[in-house]
Amino acid sequence: MDQYYTGTSYISSLIDSLVIFRGVAEGDVLSKLRELAGETRSVRSYSAFIQALYRHGCNFSEYLLDAAAKDENIYVHLRAKGKPIPRLLMSCLKGELQTLQMLSSFTSLEFKALTNYSGYLPDFETSKLDFAAEYEKRIADISTVGYGIYADNVMFRLDGDKIVPITTPDPVSVNDLIGYELQRSQVIANTEALIKGLPAANVLLVGDAGTGKSTTVKAVVNLLADRGVRLIELKKQQLRRIPAVMEELRDNPLKFILFIDDLSFSKNDDNFSSLKAILEGSATVRADNTVIYATSNRRHLVKESFSDREGDDVHLSDTLQEINSLADRFGLTLLYTKPNKQLYLDIVRGLCENAGIEYRTGTTDIEAGAFAVRKGGFTPRAAEQFVDSLISRGTGM
């Protein structure tokens, strides 16, 4: 570019002119570039810009396109809802994609020249990209790739009133799971119904501890993430937030599983009524792109003592029925029981094969059985912990 078009005021104006992509302009990379194009034009500001860019990769053009494609803005919201795009907004979008393309054509040599420094400074790469065409391709896939934080992450948690990414999600794959094939296939089928826009049930996975209920949910999410499935984990005390979360997600093109792990209630727990109302599916809380998956070690989700059954409630039987029927309000209930010894050993064998560990029939059987006894029973969790112990010792590898 000629000297005018590499001037600092011109670069700053390109960045400052962004409206739809204001989030990209105020992101870490372009904000540092804006500082570089300011009055200081220092080596320090150039290095800060490069450092911010390198966190995303070494190609400036690819960064700009990716940041634009993932940006949550008014245009994306309208497209996700299937609403018409106003003519002026469409014109603004086209102009700003041209602006980003112009920015992407600057080379590291041109940016380094702003510093008037002749010593070594690191470079970045650029590519010739058609921003308008590439952006439209990515937006066309918005129902599977998402936007904003949902484009970069698969699993989330509720932090106060805010949905935040889980930075180290469980990478478990369905290929890692052995046993409980029927239960797993039902979870997969129900989630695929959600993806297709068909009626999908709220699911309760209930049974013995350590049988892989939570792992099943996370493995299915990982399996179907590239088809637009995301998981948001909530704690029991956050159940009252579910209607607000559903409302926030209602117009999002992705599909969401609200995941509640280890669910149970004590007597007179206010969260009980909150969940009951949600599962009954009133119009105020129902969202077509959202289901609830919960796990519990208790078939009857409310802890109940014998004294409760002897209470003075005039309508005692009705009260007990209401308590015990909460689980029935889940459209699909899947039972996970502890495996017998043979299934436990089959799980150990399969995990050893996945880990590249030689399984010695007889010796490994005895060690695995003794390990399970020490852990309190034959469970998939004990099998996994046993194989992890073999890996840590380097046994059979």
C-alpha positions as CSV (number, residue, x, y, z in Angstrom):
1,M,0.0,0.0,0.0
2,D,1.2,3.6,-0.6
3,Q,2.3,5.8,2.3
4,Y,-1.2,7.4,2.8
5,Y,-2.9,4.1,3.2
6,T,-0.3,2.9,5.8
7,G,-0.6,6.1,7.8
8,T,-1.4,5.7,11.5
9,S,-4.6,7.8,11.3
10,Y,-5.9,5.7,8.5
11,I,-5.3,2.4,10.4
12,S,-7.0,3.9,13.5
13,S,-9.9,5.1,11.4
14,L,-10.4,1.6,9.9
15,I,-10.6,0.1,13.4
16,D,-12.7,2.9,14.9
17,S,-15.3,2.7,12.0
18,L,-16.4,-0.8,13.0
19,V,-20.0,-0.9,14.3
20,I,-21.4,-4.4,13.8
21,F,-18.0,-5.8,14.6
22,R,-17.3,-3.5,17.5
23,G,-16.5,-6.5,19.6
24,V,-13.7,-7.4,17.3
25,A,-12.4,-3.8,17.3
26,E,-12.3,-3.9,21.1
27,G,-10.7,-7.3,21.3
28,D,-7.2,-7.9,22.5
29,V,-5.6,-7.8,19.0
30,L,-7.1,-4.8,17.4
31,S,-7.1,-2.8,20.5
32,K,-3.3,-3.3,20.7
33,L,-3.1,-2.4,17.0
34,R,-5.0,0.7,17.7
35,E,-2.4,1.7,20.3
36,L,0.4,1.0,17.8
37,A,-1.3,3.3,15.3
38,G,-1.7,6.0,17.9
39,E,0.7,8.8,18.7
40,T,3.4,6.7,20.4
41,R,4.1,4.3,17.5
42,S,6.6,2.5,19.9
43,V,8.4,-0.8,19.7
44,R,6.6,-1.7,22.9
45,S,3.2,-1.2,21.3
46,Y,4.2,-3.3,18.3
47,S,5.4,-6.1,20.5
48,A,2.2,-6.0,22.5
49,F,0.2,-6.3,19.3
50,I,2.2,-9.3,18.2
51,Q,2.0,-10.9,21.6
52,A,-1.8,-10.6,21.5
53,L,-2.0,-12.0,17.9
54,Y,0.3,-14.9,18.7
55,R,-2.2,-16.1,21.4
56,H,-4.6,-16.8,18.5
57,G,-2.0,-17.8,15.9
58,C,0.5,-16.3,13.6
59,N,-1.7,-15.3,10.7
60,F,-3.3,-11.9,11.0
61,S,-5.8,-12.4,8.1
62,E,-7.1,-15.7,9.5
63,Y,-7.4,-14.2,13.0
64,L,-9.6,-11.3,11.7
65,L,-11.9,-13.7,9.8
66,D,-12.2,-16.1,12.7
67,A,-12.9,-13.3,15.2
68,A,-15.6,-11.9,12.9
69,A,-17.2,-15.3,12.4
70,K,-17.4,-15.9,16.1
71,D,-18.4,-12.4,17.1
72,E,-21.8,-12.1,18.8
73,N,-23.6,-9.1,17.2
74,I,-26.9,-7.8,16.1
75,Y,-26.6,-9.3,12.6
76,V,-25.8,-12.8,14.0
77,H,-28.8,-12.6,16.4
78,L,-31.2,-11.7,13.5
79,R,-29.8,-14.5,11.3
80,A,-30.1,-17.0,14.2
81,K,-33.7,-16.1,14.8
82,G,-34.5,-16.2,11.0
83,K,-35.6,-12.6,11.0
84,P,-35.3,-10.3,8.0
85,I,-32.1,-8.2,7.8
86,P,-32.8,-4.4,7.4
87,R,-31.2,-3.0,4.3
88,L,-29.0,-0.5,6.1
89,L,-27.7,-3.2,8.4
90,M,-26.9,-5.4,5.5
91,S,-25.1,-2.5,3.8
92,C,-23.1,-1.9,7.1
93,L,-22.1,-5.6,7.2
94,K,-20.8,-5.6,3.7
95,G,-18.8,-2.4,4.3
96,E,-17.3,-3.7,7.5
97,L,-16.3,-7.0,5.9
98,Q,-14.4,-4.9,3.3
99,T,-12.8,-2.9,6.1
100,L,-11.6,-6.1,7.9
101,Q,-10.3,-7.4,4.5
102,M,-8.4,-4.2,4.1
103,L,-6.9,-4.5,7.5
104,S,-5.9,-8.1,6.8
105,S,-3.9,-7.0,3.8
106,F,-1.4,-5.1,5.9
107,T,2.0,-6.9,6.3
108,S,4.2,-7.0,9.3
109,L,6.8,-5.0,7.4
110,E,4.2,-2.1,7.1
111,F,3.3,-2.2,10.7
112,K,7.0,-2.4,11.8
113,A,7.6,0.7,9.7
114,L,5.3,2.7,12.0
115,T,7.9,2.3,14.8
116,N,10.9,3.8,13.0
117,Y,13.0,1.1,14.6
118,S,15.6,-0.7,12.5
119,G,16.4,-3.6,14.9
120,Y,14.7,-7.0,15.0
121,L,11.0,-7.3,15.4
122,P,8.9,-10.4,15.0
123,D,6.7,-11.0,11.9
124,F,3.2,-12.3,11.3
125,E,1.7,-14.0,8.3
126,T,-1.2,-12.9,6.1
127,S,-3.4,-14.7,3.5
128,K,-5.6,-13.6,0.6
129,L,-9.1,-14.3,1.9
130,D,-12.5,-13.3,0.5
131,F,-14.0,-12.1,3.8
132,A,-17.6,-11.7,2.4
133,A,-17.7,-15.2,1.0
134,E,-16.0,-16.9,3.9
135,Y,-18.1,-15.1,6.5
136,E,-21.3,-16.2,4.8
137,K,-20.1,-19.8,4.7
138,R,-19.5,-19.8,8.4
139,I,-22.8,-18.0,9.2
140,A,-24.6,-20.6,7.1
141,D,-23.3,-23.2,9.6
142,I,-24.2,-21.3,12.7
143,S,-26.6,-24.0,13.9
144,T,-23.6,-26.4,14.4
145,V,-20.6,-24.1,15.0
146,G,-22.4,-21.4,17.1
147,Y,-21.1,-17.9,17.8
148,G,-19.5,-16.1,20.7
149,I,-18.3,-18.3,23.6
150,Y,-20.3,-21.2,22.2
151,A,-18.1,-21.3,19.1
152,D,-14.9,-22.0,21.0
153,N,-16.2,-24.2,23.8
154,V,-18.4,-27.2,24.3
155,M,-19.0,-27.4,28.1
156,F,-20.0,-24.5,30.4
157,R,-21.0,-23.9,34.0
158,L,-23.2,-21.3,35.6
159,D,-21.2,-18.8,37.6
160,G,-23.8,-16.6,39.4
161,D,-26.0,-15.3,36.6
162,K,-23.3,-15.8,33.9
163,I,-22.7,-18.8,31.7
164,V,-18.9,-19.3,31.5
165,P,-16.8,-21.9,29.6
166,I,-15.2,-24.8,31.4
167,T,-11.6,-24.4,30.5
168,T,-10.6,-28.0,31.1
169,P,-13.6,-30.1,30.0
170,D,-13.7,-33.8,30.3
171,P,-12.5,-35.2,27.0
172,V,-14.1,-38.6,27.5
173,S,-15.2,-40.4,24.3
174,V,-18.0,-42.9,23.9
175,N,-15.3,-45.2,22.5
176,D,-13.8,-45.2,26.0
177,L,-17.0,-46.5,27.6
178,I,-17.6,-50.2,28.1
179,G,-20.8,-51.7,29.2
180,Y,-24.2,-50.0,29.7
181,E,-24.6,-50.0,25.9
182,L,-28.5,-49.9,26.1
183,Q,-28.5,-46.9,28.4
184,R,-25.9,-45.0,26.3
185,S,-27.8,-45.7,23.1
186,Q,-30.9,-44.2,24.6
187,V,-29.1,-41.0,25.7
188,I,-27.6,-40.7,22.2
189,A,-31.0,-41.2,20.5
190,N,-32.7,-38.7,22.7
191,T,-30.0,-36.1,22.1
192,E,-30.2,-36.7,18.3
193,A,-33.9,-36.1,18.5
194,L,-33.1,-32.7,20.1
195,I,-30.7,-31.9,17.3
196,K,-33.3,-32.7,14.7
197,G,-35.9,-30.6,16.4
198,L,-38.0,-33.6,17.4
199,P,-39.5,-34.0,20.9
200,A,-36.7,-34.8,23.3
201,A,-37.2,-35.9,26.9
202,N,-35.6,-34.7,30.0
203,V,-33.5,-37.5,31.2
204,L,-32.7,-38.9,34.7
205,L,-29.7,-41.3,34.9
206,V,-30.1,-43.0,38.3
207,G,-28.3,-45.8,40.1
208,D,-25.2,-46.9,42.0
209,A,-22.3,-44.5,42.4
210,G,-19.4,-45.0,40.1
211,T,-21.3,-46.6,37.3
212,G,-20.6,-43.9,34.7
213,K,-23.8,-41.8,34.7
214,S,-22.0,-38.4,34.5
215,T,-19.4,-39.8,32.2
216,T,-22.1,-41.0,29.8
217,V,-23.6,-37.5,29.5
218,K,-20.3,-35.9,28.9
219,A,-19.2,-38.5,26.4
220,V,-22.4,-38.1,24.4
221,V,-21.9,-34.3,24.4
222,N,-18.4,-34.7,23.0
223,L,-19.7,-37.1,20.4
224,L,-22.4,-34.7,19.1
225,A,-20.6,-31.4,19.7
226,D,-19.9,-30.9,16.0
227,R,-23.6,-31.2,15.4
228,G,-24.3,-28.3,17.6
229,V,-24.7,-29.8,21.1
230,R,-23.4,-27.9,24.2
231,L,-23.6,-28.7,27.9
232,I,-24.2,-26.3,30.7
233,E,-23.6,-27.6,34.2
234,L,-25.6,-26.3,37.1
235,K,-25.5,-27.0,40.9
236,K,-28.7,-28.0,42.8
237,Q,-28.9,-24.5,44.4
238,Q,-28.9,-22.9,40.9
239,L,-32.1,-24.7,39.8
240,R,-34.1,-21.5,40.2
241,R,-31.9,-20.0,37.5
242,I,-33.0,-22.5,34.9
243,P,-35.9,-20.5,33.5
244,A,-33.7,-17.5,33.1
245,V,-31.0,-19.6,31.4
246,M,-33.6,-21.2,29.1
247,E,-34.8,-17.7,28.2
248,E,-31.2,-16.6,27.4
249,L,-30.7,-19.6,25.2
250,R,-34.1,-19.7,23.6
251,D,-33.1,-18.0,20.3
252,N,-29.6,-19.6,20.1
253,P,-29.4,-21.9,17.1
254,L,-27.4,-24.5,19.1
255,K,-28.9,-27.3,21.2
256,F,-28.2,-27.3,25.0
257,I,-28.2,-29.9,27.7
258,L,-28.6,-28.4,31.2
259,F,-26.8,-30.9,33.3
260,I,-27.4,-31.4,37.0
261,D,-25.1,-33.9,38.6
262,D,-25.8,-35.9,41.8
263,L,-29.3,-34.6,42.3
264,S,-31.1,-35.2,45.6
265,F,-33.2,-33.1,47.9
266,S,-33.7,-32.9,51.7
267,K,-37.2,-32.6,53.2
268,N,-38.7,-29.1,52.7
269,D,-36.0,-28.2,50.1
270,D,-37.2,-25.1,48.1
271,N,-35.3,-26.3,45.1
272,F,-37.7,-29.3,44.9
273,S,-40.6,-27.1,43.9
274,S,-38.4,-25.2,41.4
275,L,-37.4,-28.4,39.6
276,K,-40.9,-29.8,39.7
277,A,-42.3,-26.7,37.9
278,I,-39.6,-26.8,35.3
279,L,-40.1,-30.5,34.5
280,E,-43.8,-30.0,34.2
281,G,-42.9,-27.8,31.3
282,S,-45.0,-24.7,31.7
283,A,-44.9,-22.3,28.8
284,T,-42.8,-19.8,30.7
285,V,-39.8,-22.2,31.0
286,R,-40.1,-24.5,28.1
287,A,-37.5,-24.0,25.3
288,D,-37.3,-26.2,22.2
289,N,-33.5,-26.2,22.0
290,T,-32.9,-27.2,25.7
291,V,-33.3,-30.3,27.7
292,I,-32.4,-31.3,31.3
293,Y,-30.2,-34.3,32.0
294,A,-29.7,-35.1,35.7
295,T,-27.9,-37.9,37.5
296,S,-28.7,-39.3,41.0
297,N,-27.7,-42.1,43.2
298,R,-31.2,-42.2,44.5
299,R,-34.3,-43.5,42.7
300,H,-36.5,-41.4,45.1
301,L,-34.9,-38.0,44.8
302,V,-36.1,-36.7,48.1
303,K,-34.5,-38.1,51.2
304,E,-37.2,-39.6,53.4
305,S,-37.1,-41.2,56.8
306,F,-39.5,-43.6,58.5
307,S,-40.7,-40.7,60.7
308,D,-41.8,-38.9,57.6
309,R,-44.2,-41.7,56.8
310,E,-45.7,-41.4,60.3
311,G,-46.2,-37.7,60.0
312,D,-49.4,-35.8,60.9
313,D,-50.1,-34.5,57.4
314,V,-53.9,-35.1,56.8
315,H,-53.1,-36.0,53.2
316,L,-50.0,-37.9,54.0
317,S,-50.4,-40.4,51.1
318,D,-50.7,-37.5,48.6
319,T,-47.6,-35.8,50.0
320,L,-45.5,-39.0,49.7
321,Q,-46.8,-39.6,46.2
322,E,-45.8,-36.1,45.1
323,I,-42.3,-36.6,46.6
324,N,-41.7,-40.0,45.0
325,S,-43.2,-39.0,41.6
326,L,-40.6,-36.3,40.9
327,A,-38.4,-38.8,39.1
328,D,-41.4,-39.8,37.0
329,R,-41.6,-36.2,35.6
330,F,-38.4,-36.9,33.7
331,G,-39.5,-38.2,30.3
332,L,-36.8,-40.9,30.3
333,T,-35.3,-42.6,33.3
334,L,-32.3,-44.9,32.9
335,L,-31.1,-47.3,35.6
336,Y,-27.4,-47.9,36.2
337,T,-26.6,-50.8,38.5
338,K,-23.3,-52.1,39.7
339,P,-21.9,-54.6,37.2
340,N,-21.2,-58.2,38.2
341,K,-17.6,-59.3,38.5
342,Q,-17.4,-60.6,35.0
343,L,-18.6,-57.3,33.5
344,Y,-16.2,-55.4,35.7
345,L,-13.3,-57.5,34.4
346,D,-14.5,-57.0,30.8
347,I,-14.4,-53.2,31.5
348,V,-10.9,-53.5,32.9
349,R,-9.9,-55.6,29.8
350,G,-11.3,-53.0,27.4
351,L,-9.7,-50.1,29.2
352,C,-6.4,-51.9,29.1
353,E,-6.7,-52.4,25.4
354,N,-7.5,-48.7,24.9
355,A,-4.5,-47.7,27.0
356,G,-2.1,-50.2,25.2
357,I,-1.6,-52.3,28.3
358,E,-1.2,-56.0,28.1
359,Y,-4.0,-57.8,29.9
360,R,-2.7,-61.0,31.6
361,T,-5.7,-63.3,32.2
362,G,-5.4,-64.7,35.7
363,T,-2.8,-62.2,37.1
364,T,-4.6,-59.1,36.0
365,D,-8.0,-60.6,37.0
366,I,-6.8,-61.2,40.5
367,E,-5.2,-57.7,40.9
368,A,-8.3,-56.0,39.4
369,G,-10.6,-58.0,41.7
370,A,-8.6,-57.2,44.8
371,F,-8.5,-53.5,43.8
372,A,-12.3,-53.4,43.5
373,V,-12.7,-55.0,46.9
374,R,-10.6,-52.3,48.4
375,K,-12.7,-49.6,46.6
376,G,-15.9,-51.0,47.9
377,G,-17.3,-52.9,44.9
378,F,-17.2,-53.8,41.2
379,T,-17.9,-50.4,39.4
380,P,-16.7,-48.8,36.2
381,R,-15.1,-46.1,38.3
382,A,-13.0,-48.7,40.2
383,A,-12.1,-50.3,36.8
384,E,-10.9,-46.9,35.5
385,Q,-8.9,-46.2,38.7
386,F,-7.3,-49.6,38.6
387,V,-6.2,-49.1,34.9
388,D,-4.9,-45.6,35.8
389,S,-2.8,-47.3,38.6
390,L,-1.3,-49.7,36.0
391,I,-0.5,-46.7,33.7
392,S,1.2,-44.8,36.5
393,R,3.3,-47.9,37.3
394,G,4.0,-48.5,33.7
395,T,2.7,-52.0,34.1
396,G,2.4,-54.0,30.8
397,M,3.1,-51.0,28.6
